[in-house]
Amino acid sequence: MKIRYLGVTSVLLLALMVSVCFGQAQDASTANTSQLANDTANASNVAVVDNSTHTSDRISSASVQGIWKISLGEKDIIAAISQSGESIFGQAKFEGDNPWNGAVAGSLSGNAISVSLAAVEAETLASTHISGTVEGDSMNGSFIRSDSSGKATRGEFTAMLISPDTSGYTPAVIHVVSTSSAETSQKIVEQNNATLPQPALPVSKSKFKDVTELARGIDPNILPRMADL
């Protein structure tokens, strides 16, 4: 009986030890799984932060806010450019012969710029597209221009930043003479011409002499008298 009792006791102790060991192993496995999940989540968060940081750096890598002097071939224009993220907008002017004012709109991606300029030049609607790269306070690239008369030109452009503050920009002064003003001026000229004294026209005399006019002022008593017949 004692031998059988000892055998049963040994089996129970062995089973208890196995259960305890299995439970500890399972707890360790669960802990390892939880730690792995936490590590994975942390790595994902770090990657998201890094990506957002790189994206932000890429968007803000260049700035074109300010007043620029742009050379389009042989023509120099002044542009006041404002920037909001990747969007570009503003004004432009030409102050040479036949001055004009225009509008600017475009986009900036990294250091690559793409801008369109529209203006009425000498009663002709013209559009100029500029594309190039921004390098600090300068830009360079190419342009193509077309107008409503069917003409088109292309060439290289360069630009230099004059001031980062656009508040100092003023549009070009354009003198426009309206049709009504021109008509009024013409009427004034005609009225002035009408009031001026007209030169006297020379009086032409006939080649034939009037005897009656020649006889005026002659005393008839001195004329010889005819004898009575």
FIPASE-941809 format. One record per residue (C-alpha): x, y, z; residue number from 1; residue in three letters. Coordinates in steps of 0.05 Angstrom, whole numbers, plus 5000, padded with zeros to 4 digits. Layout:
<pts>
     xx     yy     zz   num   residu
      X      Y      Z   NUM      ALA
...
</pts>
This chain:
<pts>
     xx     yy     zz   num   residu
   5000   5000   5000     1      MET
   5056   5048   5018     2      LYS
   5091   5034   4953     3      ILE
   5027   5047   4913     4      ARG
   5014   5111   4952     5      TYR
   5084   5137   4938     6      LEU
   5076   5121   4864     7      GLY
   5011   5160   4859     8      VAL
   5042   5218   4897     9      THR
   5101   5220   4850    10      SER
   5056   5221   4789    11      VAL
   5016   5279   4817    12      LEU
   5078   5320   4833    13      LEU
   5106   5306   4764    14      LEU
   5041   5329   4732    15      ALA
   5040   5392   4775    16      LEU
   5111   5410   4755    17      MET
   5095   5401   4681    18      VAL
   5034   5446   4688    19      SER
   5075   5500   4722    20      VAL
   5130   5497   4669    21      CYS
   5079   5500   4612    22      PHE
   5045   5561   4643    23      GLY
   5111   5598   4650    24      GLN
   5129   5582   4578    25      ALA
   5061   5607   4554    26      GLN
   5068   5672   4594    27      ASP
   5137   5683   4565    28      ALA
   5111   5672   4495    29      SER
   5054   5721   4506    30      THR
   5101   5773   4533    31      ALA
   5148   5765   4474    32      ASN
   5089   5772   4425    33      THR
   5065   5835   4459    34      SER
   5135   5865   4458    35      GLN
   5143   5849   4384    36      LEU
   5076   5883   4369    37      ALA
   5097   5945   4408    38      ASN
   5164   5948   4372    39      ASP
   5130   5942   4304    40      THR
   5081   5999   4321    41      ALA
   5137   6044   4345    42      ASN
   5177   6031   4281    43      ALA
   5116   6049   4239    44      SER
   5106   6114   4277    45      ASN
   5179   6133   4267    46      VAL
   5173   6118   4193    47      ALA
   5111   6161   4186    48      VAL
   5145   6219   4222    49      VAL
   5207   6212   4177    50      ASP
   5164   6211   4114    51      ASN
   5125   6272   4135    52      SER
   5189   6308   4152    53      THR
   5219   6293   4083    54      HIS
   5155   6314   4049    55      THR
   5154   6380   4086    56      SER
   5226   6393   4069    57      ASP
   5213   6378   3996    58      ARG
   5154   6427   3992    59      ILE
   5190   6484   4025    60      SER
   5257   6473   3989    61      SER
   5249   6537   3948    62      ALA
   5216   6605   3955    63      SER
   5200   6657   3900    64      VAL
   5163   6708   3943    65      GLN
   5184   6779   3924    66      GLY
   5197   6827   3866    67      ILE
   5236   6798   3808    68      TRP
   5270   6828   3747    69      LYS
   5258   6779   3690    70      ILE
   5296   6782   3623    71      SER
   5257   6751   3566    72      LEU
   5306   6755   3509    73      GLY
   5315   6830   3495    74      GLU
   5256   6852   3538    75      LYS
   5261   6863   3614    76      ASP
   5198   6860   3657    77      ILE
   5185   6868   3731    78      ILE
   5141   6817   3768    79      ALA
   5114   6818   3839    80      ALA
   5105   6744   3858    81      ILE
   5067   6718   3918    82      SER
   5071   6645   3941    83      GLN
   5024   6600   3980    84      SER
   5053   6530   3985    85      GLY
   5063   6506   3914    86      GLU
   5017   6560   3884    87      SER
   5046   6623   3851    88      ILE
   5007   6686   3833    89      PHE
   5020   6761   3824    90      GLY
   5029   6819   3776    91      GLN
   5078   6839   3721    92      ALA
   5093   6902   3682    93      LYS
   5134   6929   3624    94      PHE
   5156   7002   3627    95      GLU
   5189   7011   3559    96      GLY
   5157   7034   3494    97      ASP
   5082   7016   3495    98      ASN
   5081   6999   3570    99      PRO
   5032   6947   3596   100      TRP
   5009   6911   3659   101      ASN
   4996   6836   3665   102      GLY
   4977   6779   3711   103      ALA
   5021   6720   3734   104      VAL
   4999   6650   3756   105      ALA
   5036   6584   3763   106      GLY
   5065   6531   3809   107      SER
   5129   6511   3844   108      LEU
   5149   6439   3856   109      SER
   5215   6433   3893   110      GLY
   5261   6478   3854   111      ASN
   5223   6472   3788   112      ALA
   5180   6532   3770   113      ILE
   5125   6538   3717   114      SER
   5091   6606   3706   115      VAL
   5043   6636   3655   116      SER
   5039   6711   3641   117      LEU
   4980   6744   3606   118      ALA
   4978   6817   3583   119      ALA
   4949   6864   3531   120      VAL
   5009   6891   3493   121      GLU
   4994   6947   3443   122      ALA
   4921   6925   3435   123      GLU
   4943   6853   3425   124      THR
   4929   6797   3476   125      LEU
   4994   6761   3491   126      ALA
   5010   6699   3533   127      SER
   5080   6679   3557   128      THR
   5096   6612   3590   129      HIS
   5160   6608   3632   130      ILE
   5191   6544   3659   131      SER
   5258   6534   3694   132      GLY
   5293   6524   3761   133      THR
   5301   6568   3822   134      VAL
   5371   6574   3852   135      GLU
   5369   6619   3913   136      GLY
   5358   6691   3889   137      ASP
   5361   6674   3815   138      SER
   5321   6635   3763   139      MET
   5336   6610   3693   140      ASN
   5302   6569   3639   141      GLY
   5263   6578   3575   142      SER
   5200   6615   3552   143      PHE
   5151   6614   3495   144      ILE
   5106   6673   3476   145      ARG
   5045   6676   3431   146      SER
   4994   6731   3416   147      ASP
   4925   6739   3386   148      SER
   4955   6761   3319   149      SER
   4985   6691   3310   150      GLY
   5057   6708   3324   151      LYS
   5100   6662   3368   152      ALA
   5171   6667   3395   153      THR
   5214   6628   3443   154      ARG
   5280   6636   3478   155      GLY
   5319   6634   3544   156      GLU
   5302   6674   3606   157      PHE
   5339   6695   3669   158      THR
   5312   6728   3732   159      ALA
   5341   6761   3793   160      MET
   5307   6777   3860   161      LEU
   5303   6852   3873   162      ILE
   5267   6851   3939   163      SER
   5232   6798   3982   164      PRO
   5177   6848   3998   165      ASP
   5123   6857   3945   166      THR
   5092   6919   3979   167      SER
   5139   6964   3940   168      GLY
   5112   6943   3872   169      TYR
   5073   6995   3831   170      THR
   5039   6982   3764   171      PRO
   5063   7015   3700   172      ALA
   5032   7083   3682   173      VAL
   4993   7077   3617   174      ILE
   4966   7139   3582   175      HIS
   4901   7123   3545   176      VAL
   4867   7174   3499   177      VAL
   4793   7157   3492   178      SER
   4754   7167   3427   179      THR
   4709   7219   3458   180      SER
   4770   7260   3480   181      SER
   4798   7257   3409   182      ALA
   4732   7280   3379   183      GLU
   4728   7338   3429   184      THR
   4798   7360   3411   185      SER
   4781   7359   3337   186      GLN
   4719   7402   3349   187      LYS
   4760   7453   3388   188      ILE
   4810   7458   3331   189      VAL
   4755   7468   3280   190      GLU
   4722   7522   3323   191      GLN
   4788   7559   3331   192      ASN
   4800   7556   3256   193      ASN
   4731   7585   3244   194      ALA
   4743   7645   3289   195      THR
   4808   7665   3257   196      LEU
   4805   7725   3208   197      PRO
   4802   7702   3136   198      GLN
   4851   7734   3087   199      PRO
   4820   7782   3036   200      ALA
   4815   7754   2966   201      LEU
   4846   7797   2911   202      PRO
   4794   7833   2867   203      VAL
   4806   7821   2793   204      SER
   4793   7880   2747   205      LYS
   4767   7875   2676   206      SER
   4813   7893   2619   207      LYS
   4759   7938   2589   208      PHE
   4755   8010   2616   209      LYS
   4688   8042   2634   210      ASP
   4683   8109   2598   211      VAL
   4634   8135   2650   212      THR
   4683   8121   2705   213      GLU
   4739   8156   2667   214      LEU
   4695   8218   2657   215      ALA
   4683   8227   2731   216      ARG
   4716   8289   2759   217      GLY
   4725   8325   2691   218      ILE
   4697   8397   2685   219      ASP
   4650   8397   2625   220      PRO
   4664   8471   2612   221      ASN
   4735   8456   2590   222      ILE
   4712   8407   2538   223      LEU
   4711   8434   2466   224      PRO
   4642   8453   2441   225      ARG
   4615   8427   2376   226      MET
   4594   8480   2324   227      ALA
   4521   8486   2308   228      ASP
   4504   8452   2245   229      LEU
</pts>
